[in-house]
Amino acid sequence: MPHVALRFSAHFIQTTARGLKLKPEDEKLWHDTEFFSPGSFYRHLGDLREDMPAGTSIFSNACSTGEEPLSVAMMLVDRFGPEKAKETTIHAMDIGEQAVRQAQSDTVYVNHQERLNSRDCLSGDIADFLDPIEQQEDASRPILQSNKPAQPHRLKPWFRDILRSGLLQVKRGDVRTDLAPPSDQPAIVLFRNAWHYLKDKERTDLIGKLFQTLKSGSVIGVGHLEQQRSGEYATKTRQSTVELLERGGFKPMTKKNPVFFVKP
């Protein structure tokens, strides 16, 4: 398996008003990023990764508090084995400073549904990668409070070592200005459930830049908020992102509720 760079995304969740220049009342955004949600997305992602040609890169943005890139890392280790997984680099990026700090920590929070989700796309489940924390110290409390009841866990030492060997890198950045550099190979770009935080012109400009930058055969992955044309806070005057992607030249890979779009 060739060395692959991945950049994954979830939401611009609980980010700062300064980061997105939001009004003060919009400072705290909805935090609902989860592990392996949905499992079908990660199974499809694994198939895409396996089918892409040698030298494929995968770019994304908006990792929120880290559940998505960690899910991706677990999926890669489980599917390809630790040594092959280390040939991949996951570059996780989010605009929120606090979200990035939490994504960089060794402590995560898992609820019952997330454990069930993990069994849908791993040979075991998420417990193979995490140890429960019996006594939670103040310093281990989440920087950002989630709206889900969850138990604290710590990355197992062997998994943490794989991540730190180069499998996962987390940094702060803005999707509107910090696009990955062009690649000479097709790429996969995941940007899920965050498009609605962008203004219409910002969405159109971003899609145009992606279409210009990405090689033929490249894929964009979106989330459930974007996959339905009536969703994603669409209004009579605001088109959904899937419509903008298609107008920008990307083709849906499935007919019903597509989450992956390919550049012809």
C-alpha positions as a Markdown table, in Angstrom:
| # | Residue | x | y | z |
|---|---|---|---|---|
| 1 | Met | 0.0 | 0.0 | 0.0 |
| 2 | Pro | 1.4 | 3.4 | -0.9 |
| 3 | His | 1.9 | 6.2 | 1.6 |
| 4 | Val | -1.3 | 8.2 | 1.8 |
| 5 | Ala | -2.1 | 11.5 | 3.4 |
| 6 | Leu | -5.6 | 11.9 | 4.8 |
| 7 | Arg | -7.3 | 15.1 | 6.0 |
| 8 | Phe | -10.6 | 14.4 | 7.6 |
| 9 | Ser | -13.5 | 16.5 | 8.8 |
| 10 | Ala | -16.6 | 16.5 | 10.9 |
| 11 | His | -18.1 | 19.9 | 12.0 |
| 12 | Phe | -17.1 | 23.4 | 12.9 |
| 13 | Ile | -18.4 | 22.5 | 16.3 |
| 14 | Gln | -18.2 | 24.6 | 19.5 |
| 15 | Thr | -15.7 | 26.8 | 17.8 |
| 16 | Thr | -15.0 | 30.4 | 18.7 |
| 17 | Ala | -16.9 | 33.5 | 17.5 |
| 18 | Arg | -13.6 | 35.1 | 16.6 |
| 19 | Gly | -12.6 | 32.2 | 14.3 |
| 20 | Leu | -15.7 | 32.5 | 12.1 |
| 21 | Lys | -16.4 | 36.1 | 12.9 |
| 22 | Leu | -19.8 | 35.1 | 14.2 |
| 23 | Lys | -22.1 | 37.3 | 16.2 |
| 24 | Pro | -21.7 | 36.9 | 20.0 |
| 25 | Glu | -25.0 | 34.9 | 20.4 |
| 26 | Asp | -23.7 | 32.4 | 17.8 |
| 27 | Glu | -20.4 | 31.7 | 19.7 |
| 28 | Lys | -21.4 | 28.3 | 21.0 |
| 29 | Leu | -22.4 | 26.0 | 18.1 |
| 30 | Trp | -23.9 | 22.6 | 18.2 |
| 31 | His | -21.5 | 19.9 | 19.3 |
| 32 | Asp | -22.6 | 16.5 | 18.0 |
| 33 | Thr | -19.6 | 14.9 | 16.4 |
| 34 | Glu | -19.5 | 11.1 | 17.1 |
| 35 | Phe | -17.4 | 8.0 | 16.6 |
| 36 | Phe | -18.2 | 5.9 | 13.5 |
| 37 | Ser | -21.4 | 7.8 | 12.6 |
| 38 | Pro | -22.6 | 6.3 | 10.4 |
| 39 | Gly | -20.8 | 3.0 | 10.1 |
| 40 | Ser | -21.8 | 2.7 | 6.5 |
| 41 | Phe | -19.8 | 5.9 | 5.7 |
| 42 | Tyr | -16.6 | 4.4 | 7.1 |
| 43 | Arg | -17.1 | 1.1 | 5.3 |
| 44 | His | -17.6 | 2.9 | 2.0 |
| 45 | Leu | -14.5 | 5.1 | 2.8 |
| 46 | Gly | -12.4 | 2.0 | 3.4 |
| 47 | Asp | -13.5 | 0.6 | 0.0 |
| 48 | Leu | -12.7 | 3.9 | -1.7 |
| 49 | Arg | -9.3 | 4.0 | -0.1 |
| 50 | Glu | -8.5 | 0.4 | -1.2 |
| 51 | Asp | -9.7 | 1.1 | -4.8 |
| 52 | Met | -7.9 | 4.4 | -5.4 |
| 53 | Pro | -4.7 | 4.3 | -7.4 |
| 54 | Ala | -1.2 | 4.3 | -6.0 |
| 55 | Gly | -0.2 | 7.7 | -4.6 |
| 56 | Thr | -3.7 | 8.7 | -3.7 |
| 57 | Ser | -4.1 | 11.5 | -1.1 |
| 58 | Ile | -7.1 | 12.2 | 1.0 |
| 59 | Phe | -7.7 | 15.7 | 2.2 |
| 60 | Ser | -10.3 | 17.2 | 4.6 |
| 61 | Asn | -11.0 | 19.8 | 7.1 |
| 62 | Ala | -13.0 | 20.6 | 10.3 |
| 63 | Cys | -12.1 | 17.6 | 12.6 |
| 64 | Ser | -14.0 | 19.2 | 15.5 |
| 65 | Thr | -12.9 | 17.4 | 18.8 |
| 66 | Gly | -11.3 | 14.5 | 17.0 |
| 67 | Glu | -13.9 | 11.7 | 16.9 |
| 68 | Glu | -13.8 | 11.4 | 13.1 |
| 69 | Pro | -10.0 | 11.2 | 12.5 |
| 70 | Leu | -9.8 | 8.7 | 15.4 |
| 71 | Ser | -12.5 | 6.6 | 13.8 |
| 72 | Val | -10.6 | 6.7 | 10.5 |
| 73 | Ala | -7.4 | 5.7 | 12.3 |
| 74 | Met | -9.1 | 2.8 | 14.0 |
| 75 | Met | -10.7 | 1.7 | 10.7 |
| 76 | Leu | -7.3 | 1.7 | 9.0 |
| 77 | Val | -5.6 | -0.2 | 11.7 |
| 78 | Asp | -8.4 | -2.8 | 11.9 |
| 79 | Arg | -8.7 | -3.2 | 8.1 |
| 80 | Phe | -5.1 | -3.0 | 7.0 |
| 81 | Gly | -3.1 | -3.9 | 10.1 |
| 82 | Pro | -0.9 | -1.6 | 12.2 |
| 83 | Glu | 2.1 | -1.6 | 10.0 |
| 84 | Lys | 0.1 | -0.8 | 6.8 |
| 85 | Ala | -1.9 | 1.8 | 8.6 |
| 86 | Lys | 1.3 | 3.7 | 9.5 |
| 87 | Glu | 1.8 | 4.2 | 5.8 |
| 88 | Thr | -1.1 | 6.7 | 6.0 |
| 89 | Thr | -1.0 | 10.2 | 7.5 |
| 90 | Ile | -4.3 | 11.6 | 8.8 |
| 91 | His | -4.1 | 15.4 | 8.8 |
| 92 | Ala | -7.0 | 16.6 | 11.0 |
| 93 | Met | -7.8 | 20.3 | 10.9 |
| 94 | Asp | -10.4 | 22.5 | 12.6 |
| 95 | Ile | -10.9 | 26.3 | 13.0 |
| 96 | Gly | -11.6 | 26.1 | 16.7 |
| 97 | Glu | -8.7 | 26.3 | 19.1 |
| 98 | Gln | -10.4 | 24.6 | 21.9 |
| 99 | Ala | -11.7 | 21.8 | 19.6 |
| 100 | Val | -8.2 | 21.2 | 18.3 |
| 101 | Arg | -6.7 | 21.0 | 21.8 |
| 102 | Gln | -9.3 | 18.4 | 22.8 |
| 103 | Ala | -8.6 | 16.5 | 19.5 |
| 104 | Gln | -4.9 | 16.4 | 20.4 |
| 105 | Ser | -5.5 | 15.0 | 23.9 |
| 106 | Asp | -5.4 | 11.3 | 24.8 |
| 107 | Thr | -8.8 | 11.3 | 26.5 |
| 108 | Val | -12.0 | 10.7 | 24.6 |
| 109 | Tyr | -15.7 | 10.3 | 25.5 |
| 110 | Val | -17.7 | 7.4 | 24.2 |
| 111 | Asn | -21.4 | 6.6 | 24.6 |
| 112 | His | -23.3 | 3.3 | 24.1 |
| 113 | Gln | -24.5 | 4.2 | 20.6 |
| 114 | Glu | -21.0 | 5.0 | 19.5 |
| 115 | Arg | -19.9 | 1.6 | 20.7 |
| 116 | Leu | -22.6 | 0.0 | 18.6 |
| 117 | Asn | -21.6 | 2.1 | 15.7 |
| 118 | Ser | -18.0 | 0.9 | 15.9 |
| 119 | Arg | -19.2 | -2.8 | 15.8 |
| 120 | Asp | -20.8 | -2.0 | 12.4 |
| 121 | Cys | -17.4 | -1.3 | 10.7 |
| 122 | Leu | -14.7 | -2.9 | 12.9 |
| 123 | Ser | -14.0 | -6.6 | 13.3 |
| 124 | Gly | -14.2 | -6.0 | 17.1 |
| 125 | Asp | -15.3 | -2.7 | 18.6 |
| 126 | Ile | -14.0 | 0.6 | 19.9 |
| 127 | Ala | -12.9 | -1.0 | 23.2 |
| 128 | Asp | -10.0 | -2.7 | 21.3 |
| 129 | Phe | -8.5 | 0.8 | 21.1 |
| 130 | Leu | -9.5 | 2.5 | 24.3 |
| 131 | Asp | -9.2 | 1.9 | 28.1 |
| 132 | Pro | -12.1 | 3.2 | 30.4 |
| 133 | Ile | -11.1 | 5.7 | 33.0 |
| 134 | Glu | -12.5 | 4.8 | 36.4 |
| 135 | Gln | -11.6 | 8.1 | 38.3 |
| 136 | Gln | -11.7 | 11.1 | 36.1 |
| 137 | Glu | -9.4 | 13.9 | 37.2 |
| 138 | Asp | -10.3 | 17.5 | 36.7 |
| 139 | Ala | -7.5 | 17.9 | 34.1 |
| 140 | Ser | -9.1 | 15.1 | 32.0 |
| 141 | Arg | -12.5 | 16.7 | 31.7 |
| 142 | Pro | -13.5 | 17.7 | 28.2 |
| 143 | Ile | -12.5 | 21.2 | 27.1 |
| 144 | Leu | -15.8 | 21.4 | 25.3 |
| 145 | Gln | -18.9 | 19.9 | 26.8 |
| 146 | Ser | -20.8 | 17.5 | 24.6 |
| 147 | Asn | -24.6 | 17.1 | 24.6 |
| 148 | Lys | -24.3 | 13.3 | 24.8 |
| 149 | Pro | -24.0 | 11.2 | 28.0 |
| 150 | Ala | -20.6 | 9.5 | 27.6 |
| 151 | Gln | -17.9 | 7.8 | 29.6 |
| 152 | Pro | -14.2 | 8.9 | 29.6 |
| 153 | His | -11.7 | 6.7 | 28.0 |
| 154 | Arg | -8.0 | 6.9 | 27.3 |
| 155 | Leu | -6.2 | 5.8 | 24.1 |
| 156 | Lys | -4.5 | 2.4 | 24.7 |
| 157 | Pro | -0.7 | 2.9 | 24.8 |
| 158 | Trp | 0.0 | 0.8 | 21.6 |
| 159 | Phe | -2.7 | 2.8 | 19.7 |
| 160 | Arg | -1.4 | 6.1 | 20.9 |
| 161 | Asp | 2.1 | 5.2 | 19.8 |
| 162 | Ile | 0.8 | 4.3 | 16.3 |
| 163 | Leu | -1.0 | 7.7 | 16.1 |
| 164 | Arg | 2.1 | 9.6 | 17.2 |
| 165 | Ser | 4.4 | 7.7 | 14.9 |
| 166 | Gly | 2.8 | 9.8 | 12.1 |
| 167 | Leu | -0.6 | 8.3 | 11.5 |
| 168 | Leu | -2.5 | 11.3 | 12.9 |
| 169 | Gln | -1.6 | 15.0 | 13.0 |
| 170 | Val | -4.0 | 17.6 | 14.2 |
| 171 | Lys | -3.7 | 21.3 | 13.6 |
| 172 | Arg | -5.7 | 24.5 | 13.6 |
| 173 | Gly | -6.8 | 25.9 | 10.2 |
| 174 | Asp | -9.6 | 27.4 | 8.1 |
| 175 | Val | -11.1 | 25.5 | 5.2 |
| 176 | Arg | -11.8 | 28.8 | 3.4 |
| 177 | Thr | -8.1 | 29.7 | 3.2 |
| 178 | Asp | -6.1 | 26.5 | 4.1 |
| 179 | Leu | -6.8 | 24.1 | 1.3 |
| 180 | Ala | -4.3 | 21.3 | 0.8 |
| 181 | Pro | -1.8 | 21.9 | -2.0 |
| 182 | Pro | -2.6 | 20.3 | -5.4 |
| 183 | Ser | -1.7 | 16.7 | -5.9 |
| 184 | Asp | -0.6 | 14.9 | -9.1 |
| 185 | Gln | -2.9 | 12.0 | -8.2 |
| 186 | Pro | -6.7 | 11.7 | -7.6 |
| 187 | Ala | -7.6 | 12.5 | -4.0 |
| 188 | Ile | -10.5 | 12.1 | -1.5 |
| 189 | Val | -11.7 | 15.2 | 0.3 |
| 190 | Leu | -14.0 | 14.7 | 3.3 |
| 191 | Phe | -15.9 | 17.8 | 4.6 |
| 192 | Arg | -19.0 | 16.7 | 6.5 |
| 193 | Asn | -21.9 | 18.6 | 8.1 |
| 194 | Ala | -20.1 | 21.9 | 8.1 |
| 195 | Trp | -20.9 | 23.5 | 4.8 |
| 196 | His | -23.9 | 25.3 | 6.2 |
| 197 | Tyr | -21.6 | 27.4 | 8.4 |
| 198 | Leu | -20.2 | 29.0 | 5.2 |
| 199 | Lys | -21.9 | 31.8 | 3.2 |
| 200 | Asp | -23.2 | 31.0 | -0.2 |
| 201 | Lys | -20.3 | 32.6 | -2.0 |
| 202 | Glu | -17.8 | 30.9 | 0.3 |
| 203 | Arg | -19.4 | 27.5 | -0.6 |
| 204 | Thr | -19.3 | 28.3 | -4.3 |
| 205 | Asp | -15.7 | 29.6 | -4.2 |
| 206 | Leu | -14.6 | 26.5 | -2.2 |
| 207 | Ile | -16.2 | 24.1 | -4.7 |
| 208 | Gly | -14.6 | 26.0 | -7.6 |
| 209 | Lys | -11.2 | 25.8 | -6.0 |
| 210 | Leu | -11.6 | 22.0 | -5.3 |
| 211 | Phe | -12.7 | 21.3 | -8.8 |
| 212 | Gln | -9.8 | 23.3 | -10.2 |
| 213 | Thr | -7.3 | 21.7 | -7.8 |
| 214 | Leu | -8.4 | 18.1 | -7.8 |
| 215 | Lys | -7.4 | 15.6 | -10.5 |
| 216 | Ser | -10.0 | 13.6 | -12.5 |
| 217 | Gly | -11.3 | 10.6 | -10.3 |
| 218 | Ser | -11.1 | 12.6 | -7.1 |
| 219 | Val | -13.9 | 12.2 | -4.6 |
| 220 | Ile | -15.6 | 14.6 | -2.1 |
| 221 | Gly | -17.4 | 13.2 | 0.9 |
| 222 | Val | -20.2 | 15.1 | 2.7 |
| 223 | Gly | -22.4 | 14.4 | 5.6 |
| 224 | His | -26.1 | 13.7 | 6.3 |
| 225 | Leu | -26.9 | 17.4 | 6.5 |
| 226 | Glu | -25.8 | 17.9 | 2.9 |
| 227 | Gln | -26.9 | 14.7 | 1.3 |
| 228 | Gln | -30.6 | 15.5 | 1.2 |
| 229 | Arg | -31.5 | 18.4 | -1.0 |
| 230 | Ser | -34.1 | 19.6 | 1.6 |
| 231 | Gly | -31.6 | 19.5 | 4.5 |
| 232 | Glu | -28.6 | 21.5 | 5.5 |
| 233 | Tyr | -30.7 | 24.5 | 6.5 |
| 234 | Ala | -31.6 | 25.1 | 2.9 |
| 235 | Thr | -34.2 | 27.8 | 2.2 |
| 236 | Lys | -36.0 | 29.2 | -0.8 |
| 237 | Thr | -33.0 | 31.4 | -1.5 |
| 238 | Arg | -30.2 | 29.1 | -0.3 |
| 239 | Gln | -29.3 | 26.0 | -2.4 |
| 240 | Ser | -28.1 | 22.8 | -0.8 |
| 241 | Thr | -24.5 | 21.9 | -1.0 |
| 242 | Val | -25.1 | 18.8 | -3.1 |
| 243 | Glu | -26.8 | 21.0 | -5.7 |
| 244 | Leu | -23.8 | 23.3 | -5.7 |
| 245 | Leu | -21.4 | 20.4 | -6.0 |
| 246 | Glu | -23.3 | 19.1 | -9.0 |
| 247 | Arg | -23.4 | 22.5 | -10.6 |
| 248 | Gly | -19.6 | 22.8 | -9.9 |
| 249 | Gly | -19.0 | 19.6 | -12.0 |
| 250 | Phe | -18.9 | 16.9 | -9.4 |
| 251 | Lys | -21.1 | 13.8 | -10.0 |
| 252 | Pro | -22.9 | 11.8 | -7.2 |
| 253 | Met | -21.6 | 8.3 | -6.8 |
| 254 | Thr | -25.1 | 7.0 | -5.8 |
| 255 | Lys | -28.5 | 8.0 | -7.0 |
| 256 | Lys | -30.2 | 8.3 | -3.6 |
| 257 | Asn | -28.9 | 10.5 | -0.8 |
| 258 | Pro | -25.3 | 10.6 | -2.1 |
| 259 | Val | -22.5 | 11.3 | 0.3 |
| 260 | Phe | -19.6 | 10.8 | -2.2 |
| 261 | Phe | -19.2 | 12.9 | -5.3 |
| 262 | Val | -16.5 | 12.2 | -8.0 |
| 263 | Lys | -14.8 | 14.6 | -10.4 |
| 264 | Pro | -15.2 | 13.1 | -13.9 |
